Amino acid sequence: MTAGQPHVNPFFLPGSGPYVLTHSVGCLPKVAREALEKGFTQPWENGGGAAWGPWLQQIEAFQSALTELLGGLPAEYCPQTNISSGLTKILSALPQAPGRKGTLLAAEETFPSVGFVLRQAERSGYLLRLISRERPPDDIRTWSEELTSDVRAVLVTHVHSNSGRVAPVADIARLCAERDVLCIVDVAQSAGILPISVPALGASVVLGSCVKWLCGGPGAGFMWIRNDLIETLQPTDVGWFSHADPFEMDIHSFRYAHDARRFWGGTPSIAPFVIATASLRLIRELKVDAILAHNRRLIQAFTEELPHAWRARLPTWPIGGTLCIPLGAELQPISAALSAAGVQFDARGDVIRISFHACNSVEDAIHVARAWCRAGT
């Protein structure tokens, strides 16, 4: 990054060429290695079973780091392994209505993993309806027309991974509130690149992952639940850490925790959240709005190196942080040219995806663009 960025890159950079895969896995922050040693392995090494005290303090630190970056209250956040698991728990917890449970609504462009969860929910009485790919998920008119009276809950993807499109979450959430629909928002591709205040989104539930733009690695997901909604939800996927008093140890007594921890479950993992807490603090220090501005500068630098014909093919809609560029028959030669230049990227179908984050420089963007251009020479 430019202004405010440390002279030494705060991330470990894999490979020798530009890493533009943050939309898949964010680079490991250098501070995370020391944090893992101090917050996880040392308490275990030195304390054995007594490590649980400092380990659970690390979970509290994770909740606090989320509030500092995304807003809300620590008690509204519950650690999760991933978004799919969190969504499964939410759907199991909804109050039971008489008769059929109603329709679950999502865009066909939704990440398949959560789509699988929604489809399996039909086994417990829901009906899944997917908004056709022909209807843009970033158009509020699409949602206004699809939010019919039978819809019980909607899964809204804030930023779509295959196109980069940004859904108008606050407007969709407002429609859901007016129509008494539970609004669940997936921020996997927006948290860490778009400035977010979780309460300001207006959603009922927000599900996120630290593995992408938050650079916190796999296994550190989270669930935010609007405070006034928590005690209306009774998940069936529970464990002793869902209990109001986890250490009561009475098999005949279960009382839901009064905060979002009711969704926690059994014995929790610790290490992923220690790593993610260090990363969340780094992202907060770098400032999300500065990361976004840096991303836009690098996209501009990349674009300016391309011939005019290619510039005209870039996305024209508002995007998160990822350039998703459909290539058709040109996918193979451009992929080969990027790989030959050491660029670390990926493709979904015929769409190449490129993400510039705080770990990248203007030189990276120019390098990627010039490699791209060499495919046509």
Phi and psi in degrees as a GROMACS rama.xvg file:
@    title "Ramachandran Plot"
@    xaxis  label "Phi"
@    yaxis  label "Psi"
@TYPE xy
-95.8599  -110.905  THR-2
-55.9801  128.674  ALA-3
90.0663  -10.4575  GLY-4
-83.4029  137.882  GLN-5
-59.6028  151.631  PRO-6
-64.2957  -33.99  HIS-7
-93.332  130.68  VAL-8
-58.7789  126.491  ASN-9
-78.3049  5.36375  PRO-10
-119.378  148.734  PHE-11
-76.0903  131.215  PHE-12
-108.416  116.903  LEU-13
-76.0613  147.282  PRO-14
74.2875  -178.673  GLY-15
-103.9  -16.3584  SER-16
-106.087  178.455  GLY-17
-59.3069  133.502  PRO-18
-97.1994  109.256  TYR-19
-124.401  44.1883  VAL-20
-116.107  22.152  LEU-21
-59.355  -30.1462  THR-22
-62.8752  -16.1857  HIS-23
-101.695  -60.6788  SER-24
-142.274  119.829  VAL-25
-69.7997  151.725  GLY-26
-64.6316  149.865  CYS-27
-72.189  123.403  LEU-28
-68.4938  141.94  PRO-29
-63.2789  -31.0859  LYS-30
-68.5517  -17.5759  VAL-31
-70.7891  -32.0446  ALA-32
-64.0457  -47.3145  ARG-33
-66.145  -38.5928  GLU-34
-61.6724  -40.9955  ALA-35
-63.0647  -42.4484  LEU-36
-64.8219  -46.9899  GLU-37
-73.4585  -40.6038  LYS-38
-91.3806  -17.6547  GLY-39
-123.703  -59.0868  PHE-40
-73.918  -38.6386  THR-41
-64.3537  -46.0482  GLN-42
-59.3172  -36.4013  PRO-43
-68.2099  -47.592  TRP-44
-61.2179  -41.7558  GLU-45
-90.367  -22.1529  ASN-46
-121.276  -13.5012  GLY-47
57.5148  -126.214  GLY-48
-63.3084  -23.3133  GLY-49
-71.5833  -5.19026  ALA-50
-66.6711  -19.137  ALA-51
-59.3323  -33.5731  TRP-52
-59.449  -59.8797  GLY-53
-65.0363  -30.6187  PRO-54
-63.3921  -44.5873  TRP-55
-69.0512  -27.0589  LEU-56
-64.4097  -31.9808  GLN-57
-66.5241  -35.4201  GLN-58
-65.9416  -40.9719  ILE-59
-62.8929  -36.5706  GLU-60
-65.3575  -36.5193  ALA-61
-63.5681  -46.1614  PHE-62
-61.0149  -41.5655  GLN-63
-66.0711  -40.2288  SER-64
-64.0578  -35.8257  ALA-65
-63.6169  -44.1518  LEU-66
-65.5924  -37.0849  THR-67
-65.9954  -30.8485  GLU-68
-93.1124  -39.8026  LEU-69
-114.002  -5.76366  LEU-70
85.894  -176.292  GLY-71
84.9514  -168.15  GLY-72
-115.048  147.542  LEU-73
-53.8675  -37.5614  PRO-74
-69.0972  -12.8365  ALA-75
-87.8821  -6.38328  GLU-76
-106.293  138.618  TYR-77
-130.187  127.955  CYS-78
-59.9675  144.55  PRO-79
-138.618  156.388  GLN-80
-69.0425  -42.206  THR-81
-162.509  174.927  ASN-82
-67.8321  -40.7331  ILE-83
-60.5774  -43.3707  SER-84
-64.4271  -42.2135  SER-85
-61.3175  -41.5651  GLY-86
-64.6354  -41.4975  LEU-87
-57.3104  -43.1318  THR-88
-66.6544  -40.4634  LYS-89
-62.7216  -46.4468  ILE-90
-64.5161  -32.4116  LEU-91
-72.9591  -16.7112  SER-92
-98.3229  -7.38452  ALA-93
-65.4047  140.737  LEU-94
-56.579  141.217  PRO-95
-80.2598  126.986  GLN-96
-98.3334  151.463  ALA-97
-64.8682  145.081  PRO-98
76.8627  -153.312  GLY-99
-65.4738  144.458  ARG-100
-70.8602  -23.1165  LYS-101
113.053  -174.426  GLY-102
-101.006  138.947  THR-103
-100.717  133.03  LEU-104
-119.352  134.945  LEU-105
-155.431  163.485  ALA-106
-80.2249  147.159  ALA-107
-62.4889  -22.0107  GLU-108
-79.7176  -0.78103  GLU-109
-58.6658  147.249  THR-110
-56.8727  130.356  PHE-111
-53.9444  -35.8109  PRO-112
-55.882  -46.6808  SER-113
-74.8874  -26.4986  VAL-114
-62.8596  -37.0197  GLY-115
-62.6017  -40.8919  PHE-116
-61.9153  -46.5964  VAL-117
-61.4926  -39.9832  LEU-118
-66.1469  -41.8251  ARG-119
-66.2352  -24.179  GLN-120
-65.4126  -16.0805  ALA-121
-63.9025  -24.9219  GLU-122
-66.271  -21.2837  ARG-123
-106.21  16.0002  SER-124
110.726  -4.54965  GLY-125
-83.7929  164.677  TYR-126
-122.318  128.046  LEU-127
-93.9564  131.96  LEU-128
-125.448  125.841  ARG-129
-104.103  131.284  LEU-130
-73.4788  126.073  ILE-131
-56.3146  146.882  SER-132
-58.4074  -22.1505  ARG-133
-70.2892  -15.8227  GLU-134
-104.852  114.1  ARG-135
-61.6215  128.401  PRO-136
-74.585  -5.21689  PRO-137
-99.3431  11.2277  ASP-138
-106.055  117.2  ASP-139
-62.0533  -25.4216  ILE-140
-64.7451  -34.3417  ARG-141
-57.3611  -48.8104  THR-142
-70.3509  -37.2649  TRP-143
-60.8297  -39.5946  SER-144
-77.7853  -31.2268  GLU-145
-84.5752  -20.6275  GLU-146
-80.9195  71.4287  LEU-147
-81.8102  173.156  THR-148
-65.8574  -17.2885  SER-149
-85.1374  -8.99367  ASP-150
-75.7191  126.532  VAL-151
-96.7784  -40.101  ARG-152
-147.969  150.363  ALA-153
-127.998  139.113  VAL-154
-106.192  115.581  LEU-155
-108.892  124.103  VAL-156
-87.1751  119.962  THR-157
-63.9744  -51.0682  HIS-158
-127.184  124.49  VAL-159
-81.9755  131.571  HIS-160
-73.016  -23.3167  SER-161
-92.4245  -12.7188  ASN-162
-132.154  -19.9716  SER-163
81.2444  -0.768706  GLY-164
-62.3302  141.768  ARG-165
-104.273  120.428  VAL-166
-79.7202  145.634  ALA-167
-78.1726  75.3497  PRO-168
-57.4609  -48.2786  VAL-169
-60.4535  -39.1972  ALA-170
-69.3443  -39.6904  ASP-171
-65.4379  -43.5962  ILE-172
-61.4057  -36.2935  ALA-173
-64.4736  -42.3957  ARG-174
-62.3877  -42.2041  LEU-175
-61.7991  -41.3481  CYS-176
-63.9213  -39.9956  ALA-177
-65.7044  -28.8749  GLU-178
-108.382  11.8863  ARG-179
57.9238  48.3584  ASP-180
-115.505  133.562  VAL-181
-69.8606  124.957  LEU-182
-106.598  114.216  CYS-183
-110.277  127.217  ILE-184
-116.947  133.691  VAL-185
-100.193  114.947  ASP-186
-109.075  24.1039  VAL-187
-56.0341  -39.3778  ALA-188
-100.714  8.98364  GLN-189
-120.541  -35.0915  SER-190
-63.6133  122.312  ALA-191
103.349  -14.6312  GLY-192
-123.398  -33.0992  ILE-193
-106.412  131.777  LEU-194
-59.9273  127.201  PRO-195
-131.343  133.522  ILE-196
-112.387  109.729  SER-197
-56.3523  -46.16  VAL-198
-61.3116  -34.3327  PRO-199
-70.7188  -18.3388  ALA-200
-64.2538  -27.2966  LEU-201
81.6082  7.60656  GLY-202
-79.2949  164.34  ALA-203
-80.4458  -42.6363  SER-204
-138.325  140.048  VAL-205
-124.11  129.412  VAL-206
-114.428  134.973  LEU-207
-144.335  169.771  GLY-208
-136.654  145.131  SER-209
-92.2477  1.29568  CYS-210
-75.6002  -20.9195  VAL-211
-101.433  -108.799  LYS-212
-65.7059  -18.6272  TRP-213
-84.8869  -8.58455  LEU-214
56.5148  34.7321  CYS-215
-104.408  2.6693  GLY-216
82.6918  168.092  GLY-217
-73.6603  154.861  PRO-218
93.1393  -8.02668  GLY-219
-112.635  76.1886  ALA-220
-94.9198  175.024  GLY-221
-154.072  157.457  PHE-222
-128.066  128.868  MET-223
-112.538  131.483  TRP-224
-124.324  131.078  ILE-225
-55.3077  132.124  ARG-226
-54.6801  -42.1371  ASN-227
-73.1864  -9.54785  ASP-228
-94.7923  -22.9381  LEU-229
-53.7254  -50.424  ILE-230
-76.3101  -3.26642  GLU-231
-88.0913  -8.26608  THR-232
-107.095  130.775  LEU-233
-129.415  89.0573  GLN-234
-64.7042  148.908  PRO-235
-91.9086  -22.8256  THR-236
-86.5369  90.1842  ASP-237
-125.31  177.386  VAL-238
-167.766  -171.48  GLY-239
-67.1999  -22.4678  TRP-240
-86.1601  -0.151039  PHE-241
-87.0281  -8.78757  SER-242
-79.4051  146.912  HIS-243
-60.4406  -30.1814  ALA-244
-135.136  87.2255  ASP-245
-56.6132  -25.2884  PRO-246
-100.243  15.1211  PHE-247
-67.2413  -38.6704  GLU-248
59.7687  41.7939  MET-249
-116.333  110.199  ASP-250
-63.3394  -19.0159  ILE-251
-90.5334  -0.824367  HIS-252
-129.145  112.887  SER-253
-128.414  125.461  PHE-254
-129.845  125.006  ARG-255
-57.6807  139.759  TYR-256
-57.4217  146.687  ALA-257
-81.3991  -6.66445  HIS-258
-117.883  -166.082  ASP-259
-65.8341  -11.8776  ALA-260
-62.8964  -13.9105  ARG-261
-58.9448  -17.7561  ARG-262
-96.1399  7.86979  PHE-263
-74.3686  -50.0523  TRP-264
100.273  -144.725  GLY-265
-82.1822  -158.316  GLY-266
-50.8343  121.709  THR-267
-83.5847  153.817  PRO-268
-78.6293  154.414  SER-269
-121.511  -47.4568  ILE-270
-53.9017  -45.7279  ALA-271
-58.6858  -33.5625  PRO-272
-79.8672  -26.6326  PHE-273
-65.3247  -46.9748  VAL-274
-61.1265  -47.5996  ILE-275
-64.7205  -34.905  ALA-276
-62.3888  -43.146  THR-277
-61.0968  -39.8605  ALA-278
-68.9082  -43.2174  SER-279
-58.512  -40.7656  LEU-280
-66.9049  -37.1076  ARG-281
-65.7837  -45.4355  LEU-282
-61.1298  -39.6176  ILE-283
-63.9096  -39.7248  ARG-284
-64.6712  -40.4855  GLU-285
-72.3329  -24.5647  LEU-286
75.7753  122.081  LYS-287
-63.0058  -39.8085  VAL-288
-64.5962  -32.8396  ASP-289
-71.5554  -37.3605  ALA-290
-63.1759  -42.3083  ILE-291
-63.8076  -44.2103  LEU-292
-62.0562  -39.7271  ALA-293
-63.9624  -43.4909  HIS-294
-56.5911  -44.1101  ASN-295
-67.998  -35.8518  ARG-296
-63.917  -40.588  ARG-297
-71.8149  -36.2658  LEU-298
-61.3439  -41.9319  ILE-299
-63.4292  -43.4223  GLN-300
-62.4301  -40.8847  ALA-301
-61.5313  -47.6938  PHE-302
-62.7649  -41.7114  THR-303
-66.4629  -19.4897  GLU-304
-85.037  -12.5898  GLU-305
-86.2105  149.399  LEU-306
-61.334  156.207  PRO-307
-56.3876  -38.0704  HIS-308
-61.5101  -34.8471  ALA-309
-76.402  -37.0464  TRP-310
-58.1299  -36.5727  ARG-311
-68.0415  -15.0668  ALA-312
-97.6065  -2.35982  ARG-313
-74.0517  157.088  LEU-314
-56.4158  139.52  PRO-315
-104.794  -9.16031  THR-316
-89.6085  161.045  TRP-317
-60.0573  136.149  PRO-318
-123.45  166.522  ILE-319
-74.2339  -104.237  GLY-320
-122.346  -4.20776  GLY-321
-106.778  129.649  THR-322
-81.9709  117.958  LEU-323
-110.859  109.447  CYS-324
-118.008  110.285  ILE-325
-72.6806  135.219  PRO-326
-120.606  -21.7127  LEU-327
60.5936  -130.515  GLY-328
-67.8392  -15.869  ALA-329
-84.2643  -0.412198  GLU-330
-58.7416  -48.1458  LEU-331
-63.3075  -50.9677  GLN-332
-65.5587  -35.5824  PRO-333
-71.9775  -41.2672  ILE-334
-58.7707  -42.6583  SER-335
-64.0553  -40.9369  ALA-336
-66.7291  -41.2291  ALA-337
-65.1822  -44.0225  LEU-338
-63.1814  -40.9568  SER-339
-62.9227  -28.2662  ALA-340
-89.1035  5.03035  ALA-341
81.4905  10.0192  GLY-342
-73.9649  131.859  VAL-343
-101.923  107.301  GLN-344
-142.359  -176.46  PHE-345
-148.826  177.704  ASP-346
-141.048  144.758  ALA-347
-118.244  110.921  ARG-348
63.5557  -125.763  GLY-349
-100.135  17.1007  ASP-350
-104.303  117.662  VAL-351
-84.3077  138.531  ILE-352
-118.565  130.417  ARG-353
-133.618  126.509  ILE-354
-124.847  127.488  SER-355
-104.48  126.215  PHE-356
-125.765  -169.851  HIS-357
-63.9994  -20.3136  ALA-358
-77.6001  -10.4275  CYS-359
-100.238  161.499  ASN-360
-123.403  168.85  SER-361
-59.2823  -37.8175  VAL-362
-60.3809  -36.4406  GLU-363
-60.6668  -46.5135  ASP-364
-62.0991  -42.0386  ALA-365
-67.4599  -40.0973  ILE-366
-59.5466  -45.3297  HIS-367
-62.4359  -44.9942  VAL-368
-64.8669  -42.1705  ALA-369
-68.6433  -34.9948  ARG-370
-64.3407  -40.6029  ALA-371
-57.8683  -46.8863  TRP-372
-65.6075  -32.0773  CYS-373
-64.4799  -19.888  ARG-374
-66.2537  -22.3726  ALA-375
-98.3043  4.90312  GLY-376
